[in-house]
Structure formats: C-alpha cells, structure tokens
Amino acid sequence: MSNINLIDSFQEFKDFKNIDRPTVISVLEEVFRSMIRKRFGTDENCDVIVNPDNGDLEIWRTRTVVEDEFSEDDDLEIELAEARKVDPDLEIGDDFIEEITLESFGRRAILAARQTLVSKVLELEKDEIFKKYKDRVGEIVTGEVYQIWKKETLVLDDEGNELILPKTEQIPADYFKKGDTIRAVVYKVDMMNTTPKIIISRTAPEFLQRLFELEVPEIFDGLITIKKIVREPGERAKVAVESYDDRIDPVGACVGMKGSRIHGIVRELRNENIDVINFTNNISLYIQRALSPARISSIKLDEEEKRAAVYLQSDQVSLAIGRGGHNIKLAGKLTGYEIDVYRESAENDEDVDLEEFADEIDGWILDEFKRVGLDTAKSVLALSTDELVRRTDLEENTIHEVMQVLRAEFE
C-alpha cells in the first residue's frame, strides 16, 4: 500500500487561512475525483479517502469480476483470469478492489491537479474573506501598517488579510510608519476581479460611534443612544445623545469624570474637538445646543424651508461660527436646518447694514460676509484682512476693495 501525504505534496496548504478543514478536504476529494474521471471515464466505483489529521490520501477502485472475454466495460468490470492474478480465491460476481496510487496518474496529471487545487483553495479563501468582512462593515478593526503609498496605506489584520486605508479616509493629522498599530472602521467591501477589496476608514462617523461604544458602557448596553454624529475629521465633531433612563445624564456619562472617557477618543482622533449634546425634539433648543459653546439670544425658525435665523451678541458670533466655519456647518448638519447668524448689537445709528451697499458691492460678496455672521459695515471693519480671508472664501484683493467702500461711508 502506498500512501501520499498531501500536506507534504502541496506545501501551499499547510496553513489554511479562513477555510475550515472539512471544506478543504472536500475540495481535495473533488480534485482527485476529477483526475479519476479523466483516466477511467467514471468515479462512481472509486472511493477517495483523505485523512484530515495528517493529509494522507487513499484511492480505492472496485470492479465486478466477470467471466473471461465477457467484460463489456473494463472500467467497471474485470475478467476472472486477470483478477485471479492478484487474488486466486476470487469468483465470478465478486468485487475486485485495488488501490490506485497517485504516482500512477503520471507527472503531468499530478501537476495539473496541483494547479487546480491551488486555484480552488485561493478562490475559496477569497470568498471567505469577502463574506467575513462584508458582515463586519461598520465594526472597528485593528491592524498593522505594512506599506505606505502616496494615496493609500496597506494594513494587515491579525490573520494577514490586506486592508486598504485610503488617504481620503485618514484624519489630516494622521501620520503612520511601517509597524504601527492602527484602529479603523470597516467602511466598504467590494469584489474586484475575484479579489476582495476591503476599505477601512478613520473619518467615517461610524468610527467615532464605535469608539464611544468602547469607552462608554452605557452606550454599549443601550442605556444611552447616539442619535446622530457629524464630523469634520481632525477638526470638530458633534454627537447628539439621548438617555432612556431619567437617572442617567447622557452627556456626563459620555464625557466621564473630568473628561476621563472622552479624552481617549480625542487622542485617537488626533485631538479632534468633540461636542456631546443632549438630543431633543424641540428644534429651537436643539439648534441652541448644537451651536455651543456660543450663547444664543434668540432664534426664528422657518420650518417649511428648514432655515433658522440665529441672533447673538457680538462677542458670541465668532464662537457660533467657529474656526474655519466648522461649528456652524456641523450644527446645520446635525439639526438639518440651514443656519443664518445675525449680530444683535446695541443700538448704534452710525453702523450700516451691509444690504445698504448693494449698489456698490456684488450680492454674492455680501452673502459671503453674512454667511459668517458679518451683516453690518462695522462688523466687517472690526476684523483684519487676514482674518476675513481665513473666515470667508473671498480673495484678499476683493476684501481690500470692500473695506475701502465701507470705510468711505464713515469718513
């Protein structure tokens, strides 16, 4: 009897990643049955036995003993004289069982089978990886940075599977080097030319949500619900939370004692400012909370147009807008309302509404100033050119021209 050790013969399959042992054994059996069909025309009378523990293979072929010169199919029957050369005690009608060695198929057939086996197992492995990660979309994964390219970073998980972190899904302040351990959320899984492409993200709102679930037990247990998350990755995020238990303060639970819970999240997000606010169905109150840390004087809502006119004292306008306009932009996304900020200054007859300059300054320029909360001439003149360039999308020359027009009004 000659046994062939498959694990030694097919080195690639010593370590089957992502594929369970029974599946591999069934693939091996099918490959060898295919070899048998090519050689003998059928595999119905053959038994393929694969030992899952050590990889041994045995192939047994059974043929019926028939009278000499009466064999109609040599693949299924064997004549008595030939059978008795192996076992003299055989009679007509008995089963003639013989072992087929792997070597007897010939070198070419073995190499072809080996190639088929490689293809089938790789295909199975890719399918398993795809299914595994398709079910994990939205979950946090941890991996090691393996290679860094200009537009993306290659990350390996603990099983050696390749994960892609595009530059667009990285926080602007992210800096990685080979060997670093990073966390991200599974963002998207596609099959590209039979190969799974797993995209991970550190900028998706789901990443921040999963971090909160890890740090805040009340969220993980369902006592506190995250209603919505909006982010400007690396700059600012706003998280609306709600508690179903009146005894639990959702904001306090998320922040933790002296910020203990949220500090870990902030560090992971490269010092991204995170505002945790209480969710409410009262839109006016919700917008007021969303614009924190600014203190709002009054709000006028247009529910049909989904617009909110927010009035603030002069010293609160910059807080409401935030650096680069991030605060007001995120507040709008969080509440679903377009928010217009207006300065509520003390009565001052000398100040002039920007609309009064519509004949001299283009409307789109005036709109840009109002977008960042500057709706009077003096509110614009109170800021430097550099500050106005930073806050608005206007060019420096345009701002110079506007300021000349505004100064002329007070000369």
Backbone hydrogen bonds, N-H to C=O, Kabsch-Sander energy under -0.5 kcal/mol:
donor,donor_aa,acceptor,acceptor_aa,energy
3,N,1,M,-0.6
4,I,57,L,-1.1
5,N,3,N,-0.5
6,L,4,I,-0.9
6,L,55,G,-3.0
9,S,5,N,-2.1
10,F,6,L,-3.0
11,Q,9,S,-0.6
13,F,10,F,-1.9
14,K,11,Q,-1.6
16,F,14,K,-0.5
17,K,15,D,-0.8
24,V,20,D,-1.7
25,I,21,R,-2.5
26,S,22,P,-2.3
27,V,23,T,-1.9
28,L,24,V,-2.6
29,E,25,I,-2.6
30,E,26,S,-2.2
31,V,27,V,-2.3
32,F,28,L,-2.1
33,R,29,E,-2.1
34,S,30,E,-1.9
35,M,31,V,-1.6
36,I,32,F,-2.2
37,R,33,R,-2.4
38,K,34,S,-1.9
39,R,35,M,-1.7
40,F,36,I,-3.5
41,G,37,R,-1.7
46,C,43,D,-1.6
47,D,60,W,-3.0
49,I,47,D,-0.6
49,I,58,E,-3.3
50,V,48,V,-0.6
51,N,49,I,-0.5
51,N,56,D,-3.0
55,G,51,N,-2.4
57,L,4,I,-1.3
58,E,49,I,-2.4
59,I,100,I,-0.5
60,W,47,D,-2.7
61,R,98,E,-3.2
62,T,45,N,-3.0
63,R,96,F,-2.4
64,T,76,L,-2.3
65,V,94,D,-2.9
66,V,78,I,-2.6
70,F,67,E,-2.0
76,L,73,D,-1.4
77,E,73,D,-2.6
78,I,64,T,-2.4
80,L,66,V,-1.9
83,A,79,E,-2.2
84,R,80,L,-2.4
85,K,81,A,-0.6
85,K,82,E,-0.7
86,V,83,A,-1.4
87,D,83,A,-2.3
90,L,87,D,-1.8
93,G,65,V,-3.0
94,D,91,E,-2.1
96,F,63,R,-4.0
97,I,95,D,-0.7
98,E,61,R,-2.4
100,I,59,I,-3.0
101,T,99,E,-0.6
104,S,101,T,-0.7
105,F,102,L,-1.6
106,G,103,E,-1.5
110,I,106,G,-1.9
111,L,107,R,-2.4
112,A,108,R,-2.2
113,A,109,A,-2.4
114,R,110,I,-2.5
115,Q,111,L,-2.2
116,T,112,A,-2.2
117,L,113,A,-2.6
118,V,114,R,-2.4
119,S,115,Q,-2.3
120,K,116,T,-2.7
121,V,117,L,-2.5
122,L,118,V,-2.4
123,E,119,S,-2.3
124,L,120,K,-2.5
125,E,121,V,-2.8
126,K,122,L,-2.4
127,D,123,E,-2.2
128,E,124,L,-2.5
129,I,125,E,-2.3
130,F,126,K,-2.5
131,K,127,D,-2.6
132,K,128,E,-2.6
133,Y,129,I,-2.5
134,K,130,F,-2.3
135,D,131,K,-1.7
136,R,133,Y,-0.7
137,V,134,K,-0.8
138,G,186,V,-3.0
139,E,136,R,-2.5
141,V,184,A,-3.2
143,G,182,I,-2.3
144,E,156,L,-2.7
145,V,180,D,-3.0
146,Y,154,L,-3.0
147,Q,154,L,-1.6
149,W,147,Q,-0.5
149,W,152,E,-2.6
153,T,165,L,-1.9
154,L,147,Q,-3.3
155,V,153,T,-0.5
155,V,163,L,-3.1
156,L,144,E,-2.6
157,D,161,N,-2.1
160,G,157,D,-2.0
163,L,155,V,-3.4
164,I,198,I,-3.3
165,L,153,T,-2.7
165,L,163,L,-0.5
167,K,151,K,-3.0
169,E,166,P,-1.3
170,Q,167,K,-1.6
174,D,171,I,-3.0
179,G,145,V,-2.8
180,D,177,K,-2.2
182,I,143,G,-2.5
182,I,180,D,-0.5
184,A,141,V,-2.0
185,V,201,S,-2.8
186,V,139,E,-2.8
187,Y,185,V,-0.6
187,Y,199,I,-2.5
188,K,199,I,-1.8
190,D,197,K,-2.3
192,M,190,D,-0.7
192,M,195,T,-3.2
193,N,191,M,-0.6
195,T,192,M,-1.6
197,K,190,D,-3.7
198,I,196,P,-0.6
199,I,188,K,-3.1
199,I,197,K,-0.7
200,I,164,I,-2.8
201,S,185,V,-2.5
202,R,169,E,-2.9
203,T,169,E,-0.6
207,F,204,A,-1.3
208,L,204,A,-1.0
209,Q,205,P,-2.2
210,R,206,E,-2.6
211,L,207,F,-2.0
212,F,208,L,-2.0
213,E,209,Q,-2.1
214,L,210,R,-1.9
215,E,211,L,-2.0
216,V,212,F,-3.0
219,I,216,V,-1.1
220,F,216,V,-1.8
221,D,217,P,-2.7
222,G,219,I,-1.0
223,L,218,E,-1.9
224,I,218,E,-1.7
225,T,242,E,-3.3
227,K,225,T,-0.8
227,K,240,A,-2.4
228,K,240,A,-1.2
230,V,238,K,-2.1
232,E,236,R,-3.1
235,E,232,E,-2.8
236,R,232,E,-1.6
237,A,273,N,-2.6
238,K,230,V,-2.5
239,V,275,D,-3.1
240,A,228,K,-2.6
241,V,239,V,-0.6
241,V,277,I,-2.7
242,E,225,T,-2.3
244,Y,223,L,-1.7
246,D,244,Y,-0.5
248,I,245,D,-2.2
249,D,247,R,-0.5
253,A,249,D,-2.6
254,C,250,P,-1.8
255,V,251,V,-2.3
256,G,252,G,-2.8
259,G,256,G,-2.1
260,S,257,M,-1.6
261,R,255,V,-1.2
262,I,255,V,-1.7
263,H,259,G,-2.1
264,G,260,S,-0.6
265,I,261,R,-0.7
266,V,262,I,-2.6
267,R,263,H,-2.4
268,E,264,G,-2.0
269,L,265,I,-1.8
270,R,267,R,-1.6
271,N,266,V,-2.4
272,E,266,V,-0.8
273,N,235,E,-2.1
275,D,237,A,-3.0
275,D,273,N,-0.5
276,V,274,I,-0.6
277,I,239,V,-2.9
277,I,275,D,-0.6
279,F,241,V,-3.1
283,I,281,N,-1.0
286,Y,282,N,-2.8
287,I,283,I,-2.9
288,Q,284,S,-2.1
289,R,285,L,-2.5
290,A,286,Y,-2.5
291,L,287,I,-1.7
292,S,289,R,-1.5
294,A,291,L,-1.9
296,I,294,A,-0.6
297,S,311,Y,-2.5
298,S,311,Y,-1.5
300,K,309,A,-2.5
302,D,307,R,-3.0
306,K,302,D,-1.1
307,R,302,D,-2.0
308,A,338,E,-2.9
309,A,300,K,-3.1
310,V,308,A,-0.7
310,V,340,D,-3.5
311,Y,298,S,-2.9
312,L,342,Y,-2.5
316,Q,313,Q,-2.0
317,V,313,Q,-0.8
317,V,314,S,-0.8
318,S,314,S,-0.5
320,A,316,Q,-2.3
321,I,317,V,-2.3
322,G,318,S,-2.7
325,G,322,G,-2.3
326,H,323,R,-1.5
327,N,321,I,-0.8
328,I,321,I,-1.5
329,K,325,G,-1.8
330,L,326,H,-2.6
331,A,327,N,-2.1
332,G,328,I,-1.9
333,K,329,K,-1.8
334,L,330,L,-2.7
335,T,331,A,-2.2
336,G,332,G,-2.1
337,Y,332,G,-0.6
338,E,306,K,-2.9
339,I,337,Y,-0.6
340,D,308,A,-3.2
340,D,338,E,-0.5
342,Y,310,V,-3.1
344,E,312,L,-4.2
345,S,343,R,-0.9
351,D,348,N,-1.2
354,L,375,D,-2.2
356,E,353,D,-2.0
357,F,354,L,-2.2
358,A,355,E,-1.6
360,E,357,F,-1.3
361,I,357,F,-2.6
365,I,362,D,-0.6
366,L,362,D,-1.9
367,D,363,G,-2.4
368,E,364,W,-1.4
369,F,365,I,-1.8
370,K,366,L,-2.3
371,R,367,D,-2.0
372,V,368,E,-0.8
372,V,369,F,-0.8
373,G,370,K,-1.9
374,L,369,F,-2.4
375,D,373,G,-0.8
377,A,352,V,-3.0
380,V,376,T,-1.2
381,L,377,A,-2.3
382,A,378,K,-1.5
383,L,380,V,-1.6
388,L,384,S,-2.2
389,V,385,T,-2.5
390,R,386,D,-2.1
391,R,387,E,-2.1
392,T,388,L,-2.4
399,I,395,E,-2.0
400,H,396,E,-2.3
401,E,397,N,-2.1
402,V,398,T,-2.2
403,M,399,I,-2.6
404,Q,400,H,-1.9
405,V,401,E,-1.7
406,L,402,V,-2.4
407,R,403,M,-2.7
408,A,404,Q,-1.9
409,E,405,V,-0.8
409,E,406,L,-0.7
410,F,406,L,-0.6
410,F,407,R,-1.3
411,E,407,R,-0.6
411,E,408,A,-0.6
